[in-house]
Amino acid sequence: MTQRPDPHRPSPEAEPHTSLLIDRFSTRALAPDQQVLAWRTRVGHVVDVPPSRQQLTQGFGAHIDRYRVGGALFTDSQTGAMVLERSIARVSTDTRRDYAFHLYLEGETGRISGMHRKRSEADSVHGIVAMDLNQPFRVERPACRVLTLFVPQHAIDAGLSDGESIHGRTLPFGAPLACAARDHLAVVAATIRDAQPEEAARALETGAQLLIAAFRQDATLTGAGRAALQAAVLARVRRFVDANLHRPDLSPASVVQTLQLKRATIYRWFEHEGGLGAYIRNQRLREAANELVRFPQLQVMDIAYGLGFNSASDFTRAFRRAFDMSPQDLRTRARSLQRARE
């Protein structure tokens, strides 16, 4: 599985807030056939923007203001409709491991896919969506103005019992804490250019804590004791699964039996993952994606069998359903990304 950064490294908050770095980019002055390509280059260090025929022929209006202070990154952008993709190939070959919280001041979150989400969640809301950059996603986004705050993984882990589970989760602005986060960061967007670095850093930290609190409330945990217990048990289960992905007998039953947990409780806590069995399968597929990139000399079937799949064809079907590409396609795209960086 793709590794998170070392939790013992100095946190971004420990970096000195000596300056507030500001830059602005707009496609307005470019020729229409160059606009979406320039935007794609601008944001390509985080996500890909596959251009449509209409965007290439009729143009693509977009601008972004980016603010960086210490370890904090905040953007204010307005764009036409577009598709945003962060593929498993990108996740497996870059080092972005923070969380991106998108607050839609105008427009909606759009159709989000590429991850396993609760069927009851709305496809598009006027509100906030959280994205874990350690997981793939695809967003078909309408024209919008969106504020984005990048929050380090260690801050998410400190504030949420199960940070990975908020990936792709949306919060409408009807939720009180979601409104508070929106109002605060809208003020930040309007005033940050004139703020002192320390003031800007504090404002962004406050925004991050408001967002974490909003999604913690959405997780419906009540009481610090229950939250702490659930966090500890979930972390224990995740560690056990990750350490035993190559064991053929790894299953929900073996996890519950080995860790001596209550079956109904654990299954309920993994509902947002599609169930504990789905979580194990998804983790195996993620590990397979990473091994396909790290070990290009290995045959696909060897990786598949090593991770508990009964046949190469079963593995390929599951991989395509999960990531919308075959294992061979992943290797080809990963090689292209690696060559582009050389």
KEVEXBA-15898 format. One record per residue (C-alpha): residue number from 1; residue in three letters; x, y, z. Coordinates in Angstrom, 1 decimal, padded with zeros to 4 digits. Example, Ala and Ser with C-alpha at 12.3 -4.5 7.8 and 13.67 -1.06 7.14 Angstrom:
<sites>
SITE/seq/type/px/py/pz
SITE/1/ALA/012.3/-004.5/007.8
SITE/2/SER/013.7/-001.1/007.1
</sites>
This chain:
<sites>
SITE/seq/type/px/py/pz
SITE/1/MET/000.0/000.0/000.0
SITE/2/THR/001.1/003.6/-000.7
SITE/3/GLN/002.9/004.8/002.4
SITE/4/ARG/001.9/007.9/004.3
SITE/5/PRO/004.6/010.3/005.4
SITE/6/ASP/006.5/009.6/008.6
SITE/7/PRO/004.2/010.7/011.4
SITE/8/HIS/007.3/011.6/013.5
SITE/9/ARG/008.6/014.2/011.0
SITE/10/PRO/008.2/017.9/012.0
SITE/11/SER/004.7/019.0/011.2
SITE/12/PRO/004.0/021.8/008.7
SITE/13/GLU/002.8/024.0/011.6
SITE/14/ALA/006.3/023.9/012.9
SITE/15/GLU/007.6/025.6/009.9
SITE/16/PRO/008.3/029.4/010.4
SITE/17/HIS/005.6/031.7/009.0
SITE/18/THR/008.2/034.1/007.6
SITE/19/SER/006.2/035.0/004.4
SITE/20/LEU/002.9/034.7/002.7
SITE/21/LEU/003.5/033.6/-000.9
SITE/22/ILE/000.8/034.6/-003.3
SITE/23/ASP/000.4/033.9/-007.0
SITE/24/ARG/-002.4/034.3/-009.5
SITE/25/PHE/-003.2/032.5/-012.8
SITE/26/SER/-005.9/033.1/-015.4
SITE/27/THR/-006.6/031.6/-018.8
SITE/28/ARG/-008.3/034.8/-020.0
SITE/29/ALA/-005.4/036.3/-022.0
SITE/30/LEU/-004.7/033.0/-023.8
SITE/31/ALA/-006.0/031.8/-027.2
SITE/32/PRO/-009.1/029.7/-026.8
SITE/33/ASP/-007.4/026.5/-028.0
SITE/34/GLN/-004.6/026.9/-025.3
SITE/35/GLN/-006.8/027.8/-022.3
SITE/36/VAL/-007.7/024.3/-021.0
SITE/37/LEU/-004.2/023.0/-021.8
SITE/38/ALA/-002.7/025.8/-019.8
SITE/39/TRP/-005.1/025.1/-016.9
SITE/40/ARG/-004.2/021.4/-017.1
SITE/41/THR/-000.5/022.2/-016.7
SITE/42/ARG/-001.3/024.6/-013.9
SITE/43/VAL/-003.1/022.1/-011.7
SITE/44/GLY/-001.4/019.0/-013.0
SITE/45/HIS/000.9/018.6/-010.0
SITE/46/VAL/-002.2/017.5/-008.1
SITE/47/VAL/-004.9/016.3/-010.5
SITE/48/ASP/-005.4/015.8/-014.2
SITE/49/VAL/-007.9/017.7/-016.3
SITE/50/PRO/-008.8/015.7/-019.4
SITE/51/PRO/-009.7/018.3/-022.0
SITE/52/SER/-013.0/017.9/-024.0
SITE/53/ARG/-013.4/018.8/-027.6
SITE/54/GLN/-015.6/021.7/-026.7
SITE/55/GLN/-012.9/023.1/-024.3
SITE/56/LEU/-010.2/022.8/-027.0
SITE/57/THR/-012.3/024.6/-029.7
SITE/58/GLN/-014.3/027.1/-027.7
SITE/59/GLY/-012.0/027.9/-024.8
SITE/60/PHE/-012.0/027.4/-021.1
SITE/61/GLY/-012.3/030.2/-018.6
SITE/62/ALA/-010.6/029.8/-015.3
SITE/63/HIS/-008.6/031.6/-012.7
SITE/64/ILE/-007.0/030.7/-009.4
SITE/65/ASP/-005.4/032.6/-006.5
SITE/66/ARG/-003.0/030.5/-004.5
SITE/67/TYR/-001.8/031.3/-001.0
SITE/68/ARG/001.0/029.5/000.9
SITE/69/VAL/002.2/030.3/004.4
SITE/70/GLY/004.4/027.9/006.3
SITE/71/GLY/003.0/024.4/005.6
SITE/72/ALA/-000.5/025.7/004.7
SITE/73/LEU/-001.9/025.9/001.2
SITE/74/PHE/-005.2/027.6/000.3
SITE/75/THR/-006.7/028.4/-003.1
SITE/76/ASP/-009.6/030.4/-004.5
SITE/77/SER/-010.6/029.4/-008.0
SITE/78/GLN/-013.4/029.9/-010.4
SITE/79/THR/-013.8/027.7/-013.5
SITE/80/GLY/-016.1/026.5/-016.1
SITE/81/ALA/-017.4/022.9/-016.1
SITE/82/MET/-014.6/020.3/-016.2
SITE/83/VAL/-013.5/016.8/-015.2
SITE/84/LEU/-010.9/016.3/-012.5
SITE/85/GLU/-009.1/013.0/-012.1
SITE/86/ARG/-006.6/011.6/-009.7
SITE/87/SER/-005.9/008.1/-011.0
SITE/88/ILE/-004.5/005.2/-009.1
SITE/89/ALA/-001.4/005.6/-011.4
SITE/90/ARG/-001.0/009.2/-010.1
SITE/91/VAL/-001.5/008.2/-006.5
SITE/92/SER/001.1/005.4/-006.8
SITE/93/THR/003.7/007.6/-008.4
SITE/94/ASP/003.6/011.0/-006.5
SITE/95/THR/004.0/012.0/-002.9
SITE/96/ARG/000.8/014.1/-002.3
SITE/97/ARG/-000.7/012.6/000.9
SITE/98/ASP/-002.7/015.5/002.4
SITE/99/TYR/-006.5/016.1/002.3
SITE/100/ALA/-008.2/018.7/000.1
SITE/101/PHE/-011.4/020.2/001.4
SITE/102/HIS/-013.4/021.9/-001.4
SITE/103/LEU/-016.0/024.5/-000.3
SITE/104/TYR/-018.3/025.5/-003.1
SITE/105/LEU/-019.2/029.1/-002.7
SITE/106/GLU/-020.9/029.0/-006.1
SITE/107/GLY/-022.1/025.8/-007.9
SITE/108/GLU/-022.2/022.3/-006.6
SITE/109/THR/-019.8/019.5/-005.8
SITE/110/GLY/-020.7/017.6/-009.0
SITE/111/ARG/-020.7/013.9/-009.6
SITE/112/ILE/-017.9/012.1/-007.7
SITE/113/SER/-016.8/008.7/-008.6
SITE/114/GLY/-013.7/006.4/-008.4
SITE/115/MET/-014.2/005.5/-004.7
SITE/116/HIS/-016.5/003.3/-002.7
SITE/117/ARG/-019.2/005.6/-001.3
SITE/118/LYS/-022.3/005.1/000.7
SITE/119/ARG/-025.3/004.7/-001.7
SITE/120/SER/-027.4/007.1/000.4
SITE/121/GLU/-025.0/010.0/-000.2
SITE/122/ALA/-026.1/012.7/-002.6
SITE/123/ASP/-024.3/012.9/-005.9
SITE/124/SER/-024.1/016.7/-005.9
SITE/125/VAL/-024.6/019.2/-003.2
SITE/126/HIS/-024.0/022.9/-002.5
SITE/127/GLY/-021.5/022.4/000.3
SITE/128/ILE/-018.2/020.8/001.1
SITE/129/VAL/-016.4/017.7/-000.2
SITE/130/ALA/-013.3/016.1/001.3
SITE/131/MET/-010.7/014.3/-000.8
SITE/132/ASP/-007.9/012.2/000.5
SITE/133/LEU/-005.1/012.6/-002.0
SITE/134/ASN/-003.8/009.1/-001.0
SITE/135/GLN/-006.9/007.7/-002.8
SITE/136/PRO/-008.1/007.9/-006.4
SITE/137/PHE/-011.1/009.9/-007.5
SITE/138/ARG/-012.9/011.4/-010.5
SITE/139/VAL/-015.1/014.5/-010.4
SITE/140/GLU/-017.4/015.7/-013.1
SITE/141/ARG/-017.7/019.3/-011.8
SITE/142/PRO/-020.1/022.0/-013.1
SITE/143/ALA/-019.0/025.7/-013.4
SITE/144/CYS/-018.2/026.9/-009.9
SITE/145/ARG/-016.3/029.0/-007.5
SITE/146/VAL/-014.5/026.9/-005.0
SITE/147/LEU/-012.2/027.5/-002.0
SITE/148/THR/-009.8/024.6/-001.3
SITE/149/LEU/-007.8/024.1/001.9
SITE/150/PHE/-005.2/021.4/001.9
SITE/151/VAL/-004.9/019.9/005.4
SITE/152/PRO/-001.9/017.6/006.3
SITE/153/GLN/-002.6/014.0/007.0
SITE/154/HIS/-001.3/014.2/010.6
SITE/155/ALA/-003.9/016.9/011.4
SITE/156/ILE/-006.7/014.8/010.1
SITE/157/ASP/-005.5/011.8/012.1
SITE/158/ALA/-005.3/013.9/015.2
SITE/159/GLY/-008.9/015.2/014.7
SITE/160/LEU/-010.8/012.3/013.2
SITE/161/SER/-011.2/008.8/014.4
SITE/162/ASP/-011.0/007.3/010.9
SITE/163/GLY/-009.8/010.0/008.5
SITE/164/GLU/-009.6/007.8/005.4
SITE/165/SER/-013.3/007.2/005.5
SITE/166/ILE/-014.1/010.9/004.7
SITE/167/HIS/-012.7/010.5/001.2
SITE/168/GLY/-015.4/011.7/-001.2
SITE/169/ARG/-017.9/012.5/001.6
SITE/170/THR/-020.0/015.6/001.2
SITE/171/LEU/-021.5/018.0/003.7
SITE/172/PRO/-024.3/020.4/002.7
SITE/173/PHE/-024.0/024.0/004.0
SITE/174/GLY/-027.2/023.3/006.0
SITE/175/ALA/-025.0/021.7/008.6
SITE/176/PRO/-024.1/024.3/011.2
SITE/177/LEU/-020.4/023.6/011.3
SITE/178/ALA/-020.2/023.4/007.5
SITE/179/CYS/-021.7/026.9/007.5
SITE/180/ALA/-019.2/028.1/010.0
SITE/181/ALA/-016.3/026.8/008.0
SITE/182/ARG/-017.7/028.3/004.8
SITE/183/ASP/-018.2/031.7/006.4
SITE/184/HIS/-014.8/031.8/008.0
SITE/185/LEU/-012.9/030.7/004.8
SITE/186/ALA/-014.9/033.1/002.7
SITE/187/VAL/-013.7/035.9/004.9
SITE/188/VAL/-010.1/034.5/004.7
SITE/189/ALA/-010.3/034.5/000.9
SITE/190/ALA/-011.4/038.2/000.9
SITE/191/THR/-008.8/039.4/003.3
SITE/192/ILE/-005.7/037.1/003.2
SITE/193/ARG/-003.9/039.2/000.6
SITE/194/ASP/-003.5/042.0/003.1
SITE/195/ALA/-002.8/039.8/006.1
SITE/196/GLN/000.5/039.3/007.9
SITE/197/PRO/002.0/035.8/007.6
SITE/198/GLU/001.2/034.9/011.3
SITE/199/GLU/-002.3/036.1/011.0
SITE/200/ALA/-002.9/034.2/007.7
SITE/201/ALA/-001.5/031.0/009.2
SITE/202/ARG/-003.8/031.3/012.3
SITE/203/ALA/-006.8/031.9/010.0
SITE/204/LEU/-006.0/028.9/007.9
SITE/205/GLU/-005.4/026.7/011.0
SITE/206/THR/-008.8/027.8/012.3
SITE/207/GLY/-010.4/026.9/009.0
SITE/208/ALA/-008.8/023.4/009.1
SITE/209/GLN/-010.1/022.8/012.7
SITE/210/LEU/-013.6/023.9/011.7
SITE/211/LEU/-013.6/021.5/008.7
SITE/212/ILE/-012.3/018.6/010.9
SITE/213/ALA/-015.0/019.4/013.5
SITE/214/ALA/-017.7/019.5/010.8
SITE/215/PHE/-016.7/016.1/009.4
SITE/216/ARG/-016.2/014.6/012.9
SITE/217/GLN/-019.8/015.6/013.7
SITE/218/ASP/-020.9/014.0/010.4
SITE/219/ALA/-019.4/010.7/011.6
SITE/220/THR/-022.1/010.7/014.4
SITE/221/LEU/-019.8/009.9/017.2
SITE/222/THR/-021.0/010.8/020.7
SITE/223/GLY/-018.7/011.2/023.6
SITE/224/ALA/-014.9/011.3/023.8
SITE/225/GLY/-014.7/007.8/025.3
SITE/226/ARG/-016.7/006.2/022.5
SITE/227/ALA/-014.8/008.1/019.8
SITE/228/ALA/-011.4/007.2/021.3
SITE/229/LEU/-012.4/003.5/021.6
SITE/230/GLN/-013.7/003.4/018.0
SITE/231/ALA/-010.6/005.1/016.7
SITE/232/ALA/-008.3/002.6/018.5
SITE/233/VAL/-010.2/-000.4/017.3
SITE/234/LEU/-010.5/000.8/013.7
SITE/235/ALA/-006.8/001.6/013.7
SITE/236/ARG/-006.1/-001.9/015.0
SITE/237/VAL/-008.2/-003.6/012.4
SITE/238/ARG/-006.6/-001.5/009.6
SITE/239/ARG/-003.1/-002.3/010.8
SITE/240/PHE/-004.0/-006.0/011.0
SITE/241/VAL/-005.5/-006.0/007.5
SITE/242/ASP/-002.5/-004.1/006.0
SITE/243/ALA/000.0/-006.5/007.6
SITE/244/ASN/-001.8/-009.6/006.3
SITE/245/LEU/-002.8/-008.7/002.8
SITE/246/HIS/-000.7/-011.5/001.3
SITE/247/ARG/-002.3/-014.2/003.6
SITE/248/PRO/-004.8/-016.3/001.6
SITE/249/ASP/-007.0/-016.9/004.6
SITE/250/LEU/-007.5/-013.1/005.4
SITE/251/SER/-011.2/-012.6/005.6
SITE/252/PRO/-013.7/-010.7/007.8
SITE/253/ALA/-014.2/-013.8/009.9
SITE/254/SER/-010.5/-014.2/010.5
SITE/255/VAL/-010.1/-010.6/011.5
SITE/256/VAL/-012.9/-010.7/014.0
SITE/257/GLN/-011.7/-014.1/015.4
SITE/258/THR/-008.0/-013.2/015.6
SITE/259/LEU/-008.6/-009.8/017.2
SITE/260/GLN/-011.5/-011.1/019.4
SITE/261/LEU/-013.9/-008.3/018.4
SITE/262/LYS/-017.7/-008.1/018.2
SITE/263/ARG/-018.7/-009.1/014.7
SITE/264/ALA/-021.8/-006.8/014.5
SITE/265/THR/-019.9/-003.8/015.8
SITE/266/ILE/-017.0/-004.1/013.5
SITE/267/TYR/-019.2/-004.7/010.5
SITE/268/ARG/-021.3/-001.6/011.4
SITE/269/TRP/-018.2/000.5/011.7
SITE/270/PHE/-017.0/-000.5/008.2
SITE/271/GLU/-020.3/000.1/006.5
SITE/272/HIS/-019.0/003.3/005.0
SITE/273/GLU/-016.3/001.2/003.2
SITE/274/GLY/-019.0/-001.2/001.8
SITE/275/GLY/-018.3/-003.7/004.6
SITE/276/LEU/-015.2/-005.2/006.1
SITE/277/GLY/-014.9/-007.7/003.2
SITE/278/ALA/-015.0/-004.9/000.7
SITE/279/TYR/-012.4/-003.0/002.7
SITE/280/ILE/-010.0/-006.0/002.6
SITE/281/ARG/-010.6/-006.4/-001.1
SITE/282/ASN/-010.0/-002.7/-001.8
SITE/283/GLN/-006.8/-002.7/000.3
SITE/284/ARG/-005.6/-005.7/-001.7
SITE/285/LEU/-006.3/-003.9/-004.9
SITE/286/ARG/-004.5/-000.8/-003.7
SITE/287/GLU/-001.5/-002.9/-002.7
SITE/288/ALA/-001.6/-004.6/-006.1
SITE/289/ALA/-001.6/-001.2/-007.9
SITE/290/ASN/001.5/-000.2/-005.9
SITE/291/GLU/003.3/-003.5/-006.6
SITE/292/LEU/002.5/-003.3/-010.3
SITE/293/VAL/004.3/000.1/-010.3
SITE/294/ARG/007.2/-000.9/-007.9
SITE/295/PHE/007.9/-004.3/-009.4
SITE/296/PRO/007.5/-004.0/-013.2
SITE/297/GLN/009.4/-007.3/-013.7
SITE/298/LEU/006.7/-009.3/-011.9
SITE/299/GLN/003.9/-011.0/-013.9
SITE/300/VAL/000.4/-009.7/-013.2
SITE/301/MET/-000.7/-013.2/-012.2
SITE/302/ASP/002.1/-013.5/-009.6
SITE/303/ILE/000.9/-010.3/-007.9
SITE/304/ALA/-002.7/-011.4/-008.1
SITE/305/TYR/-002.1/-014.8/-006.5
SITE/306/GLY/000.2/-013.3/-003.9
SITE/307/LEU/-002.7/-011.1/-002.8
SITE/308/GLY/-005.3/-013.8/-002.5
SITE/309/PHE/-007.0/-013.7/-005.8
SITE/310/ASN/-008.0/-017.0/-007.3
SITE/311/SER/-007.1/-016.3/-010.9
SITE/312/ALA/-005.6/-013.6/-013.1
SITE/313/SER/-009.0/-013.0/-014.8
SITE/314/ASP/-010.8/-012.5/-011.5
SITE/315/PHE/-008.1/-010.0/-010.4
SITE/316/THR/-008.2/-008.1/-013.7
SITE/317/ARG/-012.1/-007.8/-013.5
SITE/318/ALA/-011.9/-006.6/-009.9
SITE/319/PHE/-009.1/-004.2/-010.7
SITE/320/ARG/-010.9/-002.7/-013.7
SITE/321/ARG/-014.1/-002.2/-011.6
SITE/322/ALA/-012.1/-000.5/-008.9
SITE/323/PHE/-009.9/001.8/-011.0
SITE/324/ASP/-011.5/001.9/-014.4
SITE/325/MET/-008.3/000.5/-016.1
SITE/326/SER/-006.6/-002.8/-016.4
SITE/327/PRO/-003.4/-003.7/-014.6
SITE/328/GLN/-001.5/-003.4/-017.9
SITE/329/ASP/-003.0/000.0/-018.5
SITE/330/LEU/-001.8/001.1/-015.0
SITE/331/ARG/001.7/000.1/-015.8
SITE/332/THR/001.7/001.9/-019.1
SITE/333/ARG/000.3/005.1/-017.5
SITE/334/ALA/002.7/004.9/-014.6
SITE/335/ARG/005.7/004.5/-016.9
SITE/336/SER/004.6/007.6/-018.9
SITE/337/LEU/004.3/009.6/-015.7
SITE/338/GLN/007.7/008.5/-014.5
SITE/339/ARG/009.4/009.3/-017.9
SITE/340/ALA/007.8/012.7/-017.9
SITE/341/ARG/009.5/013.5/-014.6
SITE/342/GLU/013.0/012.3/-015.8
</sites>
